Amino acid sequence: MSGFLDGIRCGDCECNVDWGERRNTIASIAAGVLFFTGWWIIIDAAVKYPDEGHFHHAYHTCGVIATVAFLMINAVSNGQVRGDSYSEGCMGQTGARVWLFIGFMLAFGSLIASMWILFGGFVVPQKPVVYPGIAVFFQNAFIFFGGLVFKFGRTEDLWQ
């Protein structure tokens, strides 16, 4: 039963696209679309609910921290974490690992904080408008998954 779709042909396209060479391009575009969508959602919520009563402006902090985490996670290559291409500098391989760990802690922390804002600020008090809380959560989720796609979706073999 696991291979029952193997014999199905979808169209008669004879295009031979090597997705391995385009992996970095596809991952970069997907990560960019996720990152853009996250910020687009929160900008929409900020424009739709500009007053402090519906959408507190301090809730933007989670998105800013998620963006910093996105940059921190992707500033370190996998070769630097493994110790293949990075031996000198401030702390060498250990410094790269600590930097990556702090980046992931910020990313997970902002995602958890956005859930706390959603439920603690909008769902539990049963506010009539819940969209700003949902927007904060989806902003951080999209930035988080965009960072993961950009970090682990690309390959470094094409850089050598």
mmCIF file of the C-alpha atoms, coordinates in Angstrom:
data_MODEL
# 
_entry.id   MODEL 
# 
loop_
_atom_site.group_PDB 
_atom_site.id 
_atom_site.type_symbol 
_atom_site.label_atom_id 
_atom_site.label_alt_id 
_atom_site.label_comp_id 
_atom_site.label_asym_id 
_atom_site.label_entity_id 
_atom_site.label_seq_id 
_atom_site.pdbx_PDB_ins_code 
_atom_site.Cartn_x 
_atom_site.Cartn_y 
_atom_site.Cartn_z 
_atom_site.occupancy 
_atom_site.B_iso_or_equiv 
_atom_site.pdbx_formal_charge 
_atom_site.auth_seq_id 
_atom_site.auth_comp_id 
_atom_site.auth_asym_id 
_atom_site.auth_atom_id 
_atom_site.pdbx_PDB_model_num 
ATOM 1   C CA . MET A 1 1   ? 0.000   0.000  0.000   1.00 0.00 ? 1   MET A CA 1 
ATOM 2   C CA . SER A 1 2   ? 2.920   2.368  0.529   1.00 0.00 ? 2   SER A CA 1 
ATOM 3   C CA . GLY A 1 3   ? 3.765   2.644  -3.183  1.00 0.00 ? 3   GLY A CA 1 
ATOM 4   C CA . PHE A 1 4   ? 0.309   2.767  -4.721  1.00 0.00 ? 4   PHE A CA 1 
ATOM 5   C CA . LEU A 1 5   ? 0.860   6.256  -6.186  1.00 0.00 ? 5   LEU A CA 1 
ATOM 6   C CA . ASP A 1 6   ? 4.195   5.397  -7.802  1.00 0.00 ? 6   ASP A CA 1 
ATOM 7   C CA . GLY A 1 7   ? 2.693   4.418  -11.170 1.00 0.00 ? 7   GLY A CA 1 
ATOM 8   C CA . ILE A 1 8   ? 0.518   7.508  -11.573 1.00 0.00 ? 8   ILE A CA 1 
ATOM 9   C CA . ARG A 1 9   ? 1.759   10.087 -14.076 1.00 0.00 ? 9   ARG A CA 1 
ATOM 10  C CA . CYS A 1 10  ? 0.652   13.650 -13.630 1.00 0.00 ? 10  CYS A CA 1 
ATOM 11  C CA . GLY A 1 11  ? 0.625   15.132 -17.132 1.00 0.00 ? 11  GLY A CA 1 
ATOM 12  C CA . ASP A 1 12  ? 2.931   14.373 -19.994 1.00 0.00 ? 12  ASP A CA 1 
ATOM 13  C CA . CYS A 1 13  ? 5.514   17.030 -19.290 1.00 0.00 ? 13  CYS A CA 1 
ATOM 14  C CA . GLU A 1 14  ? 8.960   15.891 -20.331 1.00 0.00 ? 14  GLU A CA 1 
ATOM 15  C CA . CYS A 1 15  ? 10.759  18.687 -18.524 1.00 0.00 ? 15  CYS A CA 1 
ATOM 16  C CA . ASN A 1 16  ? 13.861  17.494 -16.772 1.00 0.00 ? 16  ASN A CA 1 
ATOM 17  C CA . VAL A 1 17  ? 14.418  19.891 -13.908 1.00 0.00 ? 17  VAL A CA 1 
ATOM 18  C CA . ASP A 1 18  ? 17.254  19.125 -11.550 1.00 0.00 ? 18  ASP A CA 1 
ATOM 19  C CA . TRP A 1 19  ? 15.853  20.282 -8.225  1.00 0.00 ? 19  TRP A CA 1 
ATOM 20  C CA . GLY A 1 20  ? 19.142  19.532 -6.464  1.00 0.00 ? 20  GLY A CA 1 
ATOM 21  C CA . GLU A 1 21  ? 20.857  22.490 -8.114  1.00 0.00 ? 21  GLU A CA 1 
ATOM 22  C CA . ARG A 1 22  ? 17.910  24.747 -7.359  1.00 0.00 ? 22  ARG A CA 1 
ATOM 23  C CA . ARG A 1 23  ? 17.548  23.696 -3.739  1.00 0.00 ? 23  ARG A CA 1 
ATOM 24  C CA . ASN A 1 24  ? 19.176  26.830 -2.338  1.00 0.00 ? 24  ASN A CA 1 
ATOM 25  C CA . THR A 1 25  ? 17.061  29.073 -4.565  1.00 0.00 ? 25  THR A CA 1 
ATOM 26  C CA . ILE A 1 26  ? 13.810  27.362 -3.640  1.00 0.00 ? 26  ILE A CA 1 
ATOM 27  C CA . ALA A 1 27  ? 14.619  27.332 0.081   1.00 0.00 ? 27  ALA A CA 1 
ATOM 28  C CA . SER A 1 28  ? 15.621  30.996 0.024   1.00 0.00 ? 28  SER A CA 1 
ATOM 29  C CA . ILE A 1 29  ? 12.447  32.029 -1.790  1.00 0.00 ? 29  ILE A CA 1 
ATOM 30  C CA . ALA A 1 30  ? 10.255  29.945 0.530   1.00 0.00 ? 30  ALA A CA 1 
ATOM 31  C CA . ALA A 1 31  ? 11.948  31.399 3.624   1.00 0.00 ? 31  ALA A CA 1 
ATOM 32  C CA . GLY A 1 32  ? 11.583  34.919 2.253   1.00 0.00 ? 32  GLY A CA 1 
ATOM 33  C CA . VAL A 1 33  ? 7.884   34.381 1.542   1.00 0.00 ? 33  VAL A CA 1 
ATOM 34  C CA . LEU A 1 34  ? 7.327   33.045 5.061   1.00 0.00 ? 34  LEU A CA 1 
ATOM 35  C CA . PHE A 1 35  ? 9.231   35.949 6.621   1.00 0.00 ? 35  PHE A CA 1 
ATOM 36  C CA . PHE A 1 36  ? 7.363   38.502 4.497   1.00 0.00 ? 36  PHE A CA 1 
ATOM 37  C CA . THR A 1 37  ? 3.998   36.906 5.283   1.00 0.00 ? 37  THR A CA 1 
ATOM 38  C CA . GLY A 1 38  ? 4.676   37.093 8.997   1.00 0.00 ? 38  GLY A CA 1 
ATOM 39  C CA . TRP A 1 39  ? 5.451   40.790 8.899   1.00 0.00 ? 39  TRP A CA 1 
ATOM 40  C CA . TRP A 1 40  ? 2.572   41.452 6.487   1.00 0.00 ? 40  TRP A CA 1 
ATOM 41  C CA . ILE A 1 41  ? 0.090   39.888 8.932   1.00 0.00 ? 41  ILE A CA 1 
ATOM 42  C CA . ILE A 1 42  ? 1.263   42.004 11.867  1.00 0.00 ? 42  ILE A CA 1 
ATOM 43  C CA . ILE A 1 43  ? 1.297   45.175 9.771   1.00 0.00 ? 43  ILE A CA 1 
ATOM 44  C CA . ASP A 1 44  ? -2.290  44.405 8.775   1.00 0.00 ? 44  ASP A CA 1 
ATOM 45  C CA . ALA A 1 45  ? -3.290  43.991 12.419  1.00 0.00 ? 45  ALA A CA 1 
ATOM 46  C CA . ALA A 1 46  ? -1.506  47.207 13.419  1.00 0.00 ? 46  ALA A CA 1 
ATOM 47  C CA . VAL A 1 47  ? -3.254  49.154 10.667  1.00 0.00 ? 47  VAL A CA 1 
ATOM 48  C CA . LYS A 1 48  ? -6.658  47.627 11.367  1.00 0.00 ? 48  LYS A CA 1 
ATOM 49  C CA . TYR A 1 49  ? -6.467  48.129 15.159  1.00 0.00 ? 49  TYR A CA 1 
ATOM 50  C CA . PRO A 1 50  ? -4.282  51.224 15.795  1.00 0.00 ? 50  PRO A CA 1 
ATOM 51  C CA . ASP A 1 51  ? -5.556  52.012 19.295  1.00 0.00 ? 51  ASP A CA 1 
ATOM 52  C CA . GLU A 1 52  ? -4.069  50.598 22.493  1.00 0.00 ? 52  GLU A CA 1 
ATOM 53  C CA . GLY A 1 53  ? -7.402  49.152 23.629  1.00 0.00 ? 53  GLY A CA 1 
ATOM 54  C CA . HIS A 1 54  ? -7.520  46.482 20.946  1.00 0.00 ? 54  HIS A CA 1 
ATOM 55  C CA . PHE A 1 55  ? -3.832  45.972 20.151  1.00 0.00 ? 55  PHE A CA 1 
ATOM 56  C CA . HIS A 1 56  ? -1.130  46.947 22.630  1.00 0.00 ? 56  HIS A CA 1 
ATOM 57  C CA . HIS A 1 57  ? 1.968   48.243 20.840  1.00 0.00 ? 57  HIS A CA 1 
ATOM 58  C CA . ALA A 1 58  ? 4.327   46.308 23.109  1.00 0.00 ? 58  ALA A CA 1 
ATOM 59  C CA . TYR A 1 59  ? 3.176   43.111 21.369  1.00 0.00 ? 59  TYR A CA 1 
ATOM 60  C CA . HIS A 1 60  ? 5.455   44.019 18.461  1.00 0.00 ? 60  HIS A CA 1 
ATOM 61  C CA . THR A 1 61  ? 8.422   43.045 20.647  1.00 0.00 ? 61  THR A CA 1 
ATOM 62  C CA . CYS A 1 62  ? 7.915   39.331 19.947  1.00 0.00 ? 62  CYS A CA 1 
ATOM 63  C CA . GLY A 1 63  ? 8.238   39.878 16.200  1.00 0.00 ? 63  GLY A CA 1 
ATOM 64  C CA . VAL A 1 64  ? 11.365  41.971 16.604  1.00 0.00 ? 64  VAL A CA 1 
ATOM 65  C CA . ILE A 1 65  ? 12.965  39.297 18.786  1.00 0.00 ? 65  ILE A CA 1 
ATOM 66  C CA . ALA A 1 66  ? 11.953  36.611 16.266  1.00 0.00 ? 66  ALA A CA 1 
ATOM 67  C CA . THR A 1 67  ? 13.592  38.657 13.497  1.00 0.00 ? 67  THR A CA 1 
ATOM 68  C CA . VAL A 1 68  ? 16.809  39.009 15.508  1.00 0.00 ? 68  VAL A CA 1 
ATOM 69  C CA . ALA A 1 69  ? 16.714  35.254 16.156  1.00 0.00 ? 69  ALA A CA 1 
ATOM 70  C CA . PHE A 1 70  ? 16.209  34.629 12.424  1.00 0.00 ? 70  PHE A CA 1 
ATOM 71  C CA . LEU A 1 71  ? 19.347  36.632 11.682  1.00 0.00 ? 71  LEU A CA 1 
ATOM 72  C CA . MET A 1 72  ? 21.354  35.010 14.489  1.00 0.00 ? 72  MET A CA 1 
ATOM 73  C CA . ILE A 1 73  ? 20.451  31.465 13.447  1.00 0.00 ? 73  ILE A CA 1 
ATOM 74  C CA . ASN A 1 74  ? 21.349  32.046 9.828   1.00 0.00 ? 74  ASN A CA 1 
ATOM 75  C CA . ALA A 1 75  ? 24.527  34.034 10.516  1.00 0.00 ? 75  ALA A CA 1 
ATOM 76  C CA . VAL A 1 76  ? 26.305  30.800 11.459  1.00 0.00 ? 76  VAL A CA 1 
ATOM 77  C CA . SER A 1 77  ? 26.878  28.178 8.775   1.00 0.00 ? 77  SER A CA 1 
ATOM 78  C CA . ASN A 1 78  ? 26.609  24.463 9.435   1.00 0.00 ? 78  ASN A CA 1 
ATOM 79  C CA . GLY A 1 79  ? 30.326  24.106 8.699   1.00 0.00 ? 79  GLY A CA 1 
ATOM 80  C CA . GLN A 1 80  ? 31.142  26.566 11.468  1.00 0.00 ? 80  GLN A CA 1 
ATOM 81  C CA . VAL A 1 81  ? 29.004  24.613 13.943  1.00 0.00 ? 81  VAL A CA 1 
ATOM 82  C CA . ARG A 1 82  ? 30.666  21.321 12.953  1.00 0.00 ? 82  ARG A CA 1 
ATOM 83  C CA . GLY A 1 83  ? 34.103  22.934 13.087  1.00 0.00 ? 83  GLY A CA 1 
ATOM 84  C CA . ASP A 1 84  ? 34.913  22.233 9.436   1.00 0.00 ? 84  ASP A CA 1 
ATOM 85  C CA . SER A 1 85  ? 35.518  25.765 8.267   1.00 0.00 ? 85  SER A CA 1 
ATOM 86  C CA . TYR A 1 86  ? 35.917  27.859 11.386  1.00 0.00 ? 86  TYR A CA 1 
ATOM 87  C CA . SER A 1 87  ? 38.800  27.477 13.802  1.00 0.00 ? 87  SER A CA 1 
ATOM 88  C CA . GLU A 1 88  ? 39.855  30.972 14.772  1.00 0.00 ? 88  GLU A CA 1 
ATOM 89  C CA . GLY A 1 89  ? 37.984  34.011 15.914  1.00 0.00 ? 89  GLY A CA 1 
ATOM 90  C CA . CYS A 1 90  ? 36.592  34.943 19.290  1.00 0.00 ? 90  CYS A CA 1 
ATOM 91  C CA . MET A 1 91  ? 35.761  31.456 20.551  1.00 0.00 ? 91  MET A CA 1 
ATOM 92  C CA . GLY A 1 92  ? 35.968  29.249 17.447  1.00 0.00 ? 92  GLY A CA 1 
ATOM 93  C CA . GLN A 1 93  ? 33.574  26.357 17.121  1.00 0.00 ? 93  GLN A CA 1 
ATOM 94  C CA . THR A 1 94  ? 32.293  26.797 20.682  1.00 0.00 ? 94  THR A CA 1 
ATOM 95  C CA . GLY A 1 95  ? 31.403  30.423 19.992  1.00 0.00 ? 95  GLY A CA 1 
ATOM 96  C CA . ALA A 1 96  ? 29.481  29.432 16.853  1.00 0.00 ? 96  ALA A CA 1 
ATOM 97  C CA . ARG A 1 97  ? 27.543  26.811 18.796  1.00 0.00 ? 97  ARG A CA 1 
ATOM 98  C CA . VAL A 1 98  ? 26.736  29.213 21.635  1.00 0.00 ? 98  VAL A CA 1 
ATOM 99  C CA . TRP A 1 99  ? 25.600  31.847 19.105  1.00 0.00 ? 99  TRP A CA 1 
ATOM 100 C CA . LEU A 1 100 ? 23.341  29.311 17.381  1.00 0.00 ? 100 LEU A CA 1 
ATOM 101 C CA . PHE A 1 101 ? 21.951  28.095 20.719  1.00 0.00 ? 101 PHE A CA 1 
ATOM 102 C CA . ILE A 1 102 ? 21.110  31.647 21.808  1.00 0.00 ? 102 ILE A CA 1 
ATOM 103 C CA . GLY A 1 103 ? 19.463  32.254 18.437  1.00 0.00 ? 103 GLY A CA 1 
ATOM 104 C CA . PHE A 1 104 ? 17.274  29.174 18.810  1.00 0.00 ? 104 PHE A CA 1 
ATOM 105 C CA . MET A 1 105 ? 16.414  30.134 22.394  1.00 0.00 ? 105 MET A CA 1 
ATOM 106 C CA . LEU A 1 106 ? 15.272  33.556 21.198  1.00 0.00 ? 106 LEU A CA 1 
ATOM 107 C CA . ALA A 1 107 ? 13.248  31.993 18.373  1.00 0.00 ? 107 ALA A CA 1 
ATOM 108 C CA . PHE A 1 108 ? 11.484  29.492 20.613  1.00 0.00 ? 108 PHE A CA 1 
ATOM 109 C CA . GLY A 1 109 ? 11.033  32.130 23.318  1.00 0.00 ? 109 GLY A CA 1 
ATOM 110 C CA . SER A 1 110 ? 9.347   34.557 20.941  1.00 0.00 ? 110 SER A CA 1 
ATOM 111 C CA . LEU A 1 111 ? 7.074   31.798 19.632  1.00 0.00 ? 111 LEU A CA 1 
ATOM 112 C CA . ILE A 1 112 ? 6.079   30.814 23.176  1.00 0.00 ? 112 ILE A CA 1 
ATOM 113 C CA . ALA A 1 113 ? 5.592   34.476 24.135  1.00 0.00 ? 113 ALA A CA 1 
ATOM 114 C CA . SER A 1 114 ? 3.316   34.988 21.136  1.00 0.00 ? 114 SER A CA 1 
ATOM 115 C CA . MET A 1 115 ? 1.180   32.049 22.283  1.00 0.00 ? 115 MET A CA 1 
ATOM 116 C CA . TRP A 1 116 ? 1.063   33.601 25.738  1.00 0.00 ? 116 TRP A CA 1 
ATOM 117 C CA . ILE A 1 117 ? -0.064  36.908 24.227  1.00 0.00 ? 117 ILE A CA 1 
ATOM 118 C CA . LEU A 1 118 ? -2.722  35.138 22.173  1.00 0.00 ? 118 LEU A CA 1 
ATOM 119 C CA . PHE A 1 119 ? -4.218  33.148 25.011  1.00 0.00 ? 119 PHE A CA 1 
ATOM 120 C CA . GLY A 1 120 ? -3.434  35.372 27.995  1.00 0.00 ? 120 GLY A CA 1 
ATOM 121 C CA . GLY A 1 121 ? -4.299  38.632 26.322  1.00 0.00 ? 121 GLY A CA 1 
ATOM 122 C CA . PHE A 1 122 ? -7.156  37.746 24.003  1.00 0.00 ? 122 PHE A CA 1 
ATOM 123 C CA . VAL A 1 123 ? -8.685  34.282 24.426  1.00 0.00 ? 123 VAL A CA 1 
ATOM 124 C CA . VAL A 1 124 ? -8.934  33.883 28.217  1.00 0.00 ? 124 VAL A CA 1 
ATOM 125 C CA . PRO A 1 125 ? -10.287 37.422 28.893  1.00 0.00 ? 125 PRO A CA 1 
ATOM 126 C CA . GLN A 1 126 ? -12.804 36.748 26.071  1.00 0.00 ? 126 GLN A CA 1 
ATOM 127 C CA . LYS A 1 127 ? -12.154 39.998 24.268  1.00 0.00 ? 127 LYS A CA 1 
ATOM 128 C CA . PRO A 1 128 ? -14.540 40.704 21.393  1.00 0.00 ? 128 PRO A CA 1 
ATOM 129 C CA . VAL A 1 129 ? -11.620 41.182 18.977  1.00 0.00 ? 129 VAL A CA 1 
ATOM 130 C CA . VAL A 1 130 ? -9.161  38.281 18.871  1.00 0.00 ? 130 VAL A CA 1 
ATOM 131 C CA . TYR A 1 131 ? -7.489  38.985 15.510  1.00 0.00 ? 131 TYR A CA 1 
ATOM 132 C CA . PRO A 1 132 ? -4.529  40.978 16.915  1.00 0.00 ? 132 PRO A CA 1 
ATOM 133 C CA . GLY A 1 133 ? -3.557  38.025 19.124  1.00 0.00 ? 133 GLY A CA 1 
ATOM 134 C CA . ILE A 1 134 ? -3.857  35.617 16.212  1.00 0.00 ? 134 ILE A CA 1 
ATOM 135 C CA . ALA A 1 135 ? -1.774  38.009 14.102  1.00 0.00 ? 135 ALA A CA 1 
ATOM 136 C CA . VAL A 1 136 ? 1.002   38.127 16.716  1.00 0.00 ? 136 VAL A CA 1 
ATOM 137 C CA . PHE A 1 137 ? 1.069   34.333 16.902  1.00 0.00 ? 137 PHE A CA 1 
ATOM 138 C CA . PHE A 1 138 ? 1.087   33.825 13.124  1.00 0.00 ? 138 PHE A CA 1 
ATOM 139 C CA . GLN A 1 139 ? 3.746   36.484 12.665  1.00 0.00 ? 139 GLN A CA 1 
ATOM 140 C CA . ASN A 1 140 ? 6.089   34.654 15.009  1.00 0.00 ? 140 ASN A CA 1 
ATOM 141 C CA . ALA A 1 141 ? 5.186   31.231 13.622  1.00 0.00 ? 141 ALA A CA 1 
ATOM 142 C CA . PHE A 1 142 ? 5.901   32.334 10.042  1.00 0.00 ? 142 PHE A CA 1 
ATOM 143 C CA . ILE A 1 143 ? 9.197   33.981 11.009  1.00 0.00 ? 143 ILE A CA 1 
ATOM 144 C CA . PHE A 1 144 ? 10.183  30.893 13.032  1.00 0.00 ? 144 PHE A CA 1 
ATOM 145 C CA . PHE A 1 145 ? 9.438   28.459 10.212  1.00 0.00 ? 145 PHE A CA 1 
ATOM 146 C CA . GLY A 1 146 ? 11.051  30.802 7.695   1.00 0.00 ? 146 GLY A CA 1 
ATOM 147 C CA . GLY A 1 147 ? 14.217  30.712 9.763   1.00 0.00 ? 147 GLY A CA 1 
ATOM 148 C CA . LEU A 1 148 ? 14.147  26.922 9.905   1.00 0.00 ? 148 LEU A CA 1 
ATOM 149 C CA . VAL A 1 149 ? 13.615  26.643 6.148   1.00 0.00 ? 149 VAL A CA 1 
ATOM 150 C CA . PHE A 1 150 ? 16.444  29.081 5.458   1.00 0.00 ? 150 PHE A CA 1 
ATOM 151 C CA . LYS A 1 151 ? 18.815  27.308 7.877   1.00 0.00 ? 151 LYS A CA 1 
ATOM 152 C CA . PHE A 1 152 ? 18.121  23.670 7.063   1.00 0.00 ? 152 PHE A CA 1 
ATOM 153 C CA . GLY A 1 153 ? 16.615  23.891 3.574   1.00 0.00 ? 153 GLY A CA 1 
ATOM 154 C CA . ARG A 1 154 ? 19.809  25.046 1.914   1.00 0.00 ? 154 ARG A CA 1 
ATOM 155 C CA . THR A 1 155 ? 22.911  23.014 1.292   1.00 0.00 ? 155 THR A CA 1 
ATOM 156 C CA . GLU A 1 156 ? 26.478  24.248 1.609   1.00 0.00 ? 156 GLU A CA 1 
ATOM 157 C CA . ASP A 1 157 ? 27.891  21.818 -0.958  1.00 0.00 ? 157 ASP A CA 1 
ATOM 158 C CA . LEU A 1 158 ? 27.236  24.304 -3.774  1.00 0.00 ? 158 LEU A CA 1 
ATOM 159 C CA . TRP A 1 159 ? 29.261  26.990 -1.997  1.00 0.00 ? 159 TRP A CA 1 
ATOM 160 C CA . GLN A 1 160 ? 32.541  25.103 -2.190  1.00 0.00 ? 160 GLN A CA 1 
# 
